[in-house]
Amino acid sequence: MNVRIQLSDEAYKALMNGNGRLEGSLGLVSPTEGNFNAYRRNASKPGGKYIKLPHGRASVGDSHVRLTLRIALDETDITPADVLIDESRQASDFVDRVFDAEF
């Protein structure tokens, strides 16, 4: 079976520039035609600073500060509340250092 797929210009350019794969969703308009929508990627902006944490990442940008943690509930010898406290403290210290260096 042949299915015709319509791509956006950006998705086509990404494929032609050597990226052999794109992640996205395919919506069928009919049994033989569909539209491909690439998933949006958030690229890091220049000027931002970040640190990697054991369970996530903390970043400081021009307009915001972000802390992302992902704790698996099946990890042994780890209490999620302790991870939240410890890694948020590390992130807070990092943010303080970034602001001290900039001002």
PyMOL commands that set and color helices and strands:
alter all, ss='L'
color gray80, all
select helices_A, chain A and resi 9-16+80-102
alter helices_A, ss='H'
color red, helices_A
select strands_A, chain A and resi 4-6+24-30+33-38+49-53+56-60+65-69
alter strands_A, ss='S'
color yellow, strands_A
deselect
rebuild
show_as cartoon
